[in-house]
């Protein structure tokens, strides 16, 4: 079965061409600058979408009960943006400080006219999810395991005679995916180990 991007049987959120458009500007120590997928890499792009769908619990619900992938979704509500307290002062330098304080309160505190929650469109997939899929596909091609430390190359650091294990296998590569998906849902896959402890 080839790559499908529409309908309930979709197995990818984007084509190789679309993924490469993002990857052109992507830089990571593990894969270098501007890695690209070729036509033979469709299985990796498909598997990346399936893996993200299985291992993340996203906000909202699938648009179609029987759809194969986690996106598109309905009922995805995001918090409105709330700028710094001096936003009005910086953008309107001649405004009276009392007016600036009142305007900020009305717009961003109560009732919060400009900070109202935002509902993400049901017929779209967030750019963050598309980017995460493309990055994960590249990592899979390069043999980078981002879910757990399988390298068995942790180093031991002695502190006053006490042995302390410090993982050095860079599952920190996972952060390129995790950061992009963080505001859309939570990871529910197996624990992974990064420098600093399990996540």
N, C-alpha and C positions, 0 to 999 in steps of 0.2 A: 504494500500500500504506500502510495506516494504522499507527499506533503499536502495537507488540506488545511486551509485557513478560515473556512466558513462552514456554518451549519453545526448541528449537534455532534457530528463525527469529526470535527476539526481536531487536528493533532498538533497544530502549531499556531501561534498568534501572528506569525510573520513569515515572509519568504527569505531565502538566502540574500537576495538583493537588499531587502529592507534591513536585515540584520547587519549587513556590511556597511550600510550608510552610517549607522551608529558606530560600529567598530572602527571606522576610519579615524575617529577622534579619540578612541580609547587607548589609554597607556597603562600598563601594569608591569611591575618588575618581573613577573613570572612569564609573560608572553610578549613583552616588548611593546612597541608603538604600532598602532593600526593593524592588528591581526585581521585576517580576512578568512571567510569561509568559502569553500568552492562547492560546485554542484554536487559533488559526492558526499558532502557533509550534511545533507538533509537529515539523515538518521540522528545525528547529534543534536540538531535543532529541535527535532521532534521529542527526543528523550529529555532534553532540557525543559521543555514545556510540561511534560508529564511529571518530571521530578519536582518542579516547582508546585504543580497542582497537588501532588501527593504530600509534600512536606511542609506546606504552609496552610494555615487557617486564615483565610481572608475575611475582611469585613463584608457584610451583605450576604446575598444568596445568589447562586447561579441563575441566569436569566431563564434557562431551560432546565428542567429537572433532570433530563437525560443527557445533557451535554457532557462531552468527554473531559474537557479541561475546566479549570477553576474560573477562567474569565471567558466571556464577559459576565458581569454581575450586576444585580439590581440592589437598591437600598444601601449603596456604599456612601456613607456620610462622612465628610472630613471637616475638621474644625476650621473655622474661618481664620484668616491671618490676623495677627495682633501685633502691630509695630511697637517700637520703643516709645516710652512715655513722652519723649521730646519730638515726636514726629511732626506735629503741627508747627512747633517752633522752628524746626529746620526747613520745612517746606513753605511756610508762610512767615518769613522773618519779621514782618511788620505787625504781626498779630499781637494783640494785647495778651500778656501771660494768663490773665484770668479767663479770657475767651478761649485760649488754647487749651487750658485745663478742662473747661466745660465741654468743648468740642470733642476732646479725646474721650471724656467720660461717656458722652452720648453715643459716639461712634463705636467705641471699642469696649465699653464696660456695661453700662445699663442705659438703654435696652440693647446696645451693641449693634446698631444698624449696619455697620460696615464689617462686623465680625461674625455675621450669621453663618451657620454651618452650610457647607457646599455639598450638594448631591452629585456624585460623579455620573456622567451619562451612561445609560445601560448598553449602548451600542458601541462603546469604545473599550480599549484595553489601555491602561496607564502606560505612559512612556517608560516609567521606572520598571514595569514588569517586562516590557519588550527588551529593554537594555539588559536586565538580569538574565533573560533567556539567552540572548546573544553571547553574553560573557560566559555563562555556564557552559554553553556549547563549545566555546573556544577552550575553556579549562578542561573539558572532557577529552577533547582532541589531543591536548598537550599532556594528558595523563595526570592532571592535578586533581587530587582527591580533596574535596573541601568539606566533607561531612564529618570525617574523623581522622585522627592521626594514625595512618597506617604505615608510616615510614619507619617506625621502631627506632628512631634516631634521637630520642630524648637524651639530653645530657644531664649529668649529675653534678650539682654544685655543692661543695662542702662548706658548711657554715658552723664554725666552732665544733667540728667533729660530727655534726648531724648532717646526714645526707638529705638533700632536697632535690627532687626531680623537677627539672625545668624543660617543658616541651619546646623543641626548636623546629620541628617539622611545620612548615609555614601554612597551617590551615588558616592563617590570617588572610590568605587569598580569598577565603569565603566572604570576607568583609565587603568586597566589591559587589557581591550579590546581596548580602544581608542588608547593607545600608540602603540599597535601592528599594527593597521590599518592606522595610521597617514600618513605614507609615500606612501601609495597606493591609497588614496582617501580622501574624506571629508565627514563628517557626515551631513546628510540631514534630520534626524528625528526630533522629537519635542525637544524644548529646555529642557535642564536638569539643575538642580541646584546643584552646588557643593559648599563647603565652598569657599568663595571668589567671588561668583556670578554665573550667568547663563552662560551656554556654548552653 
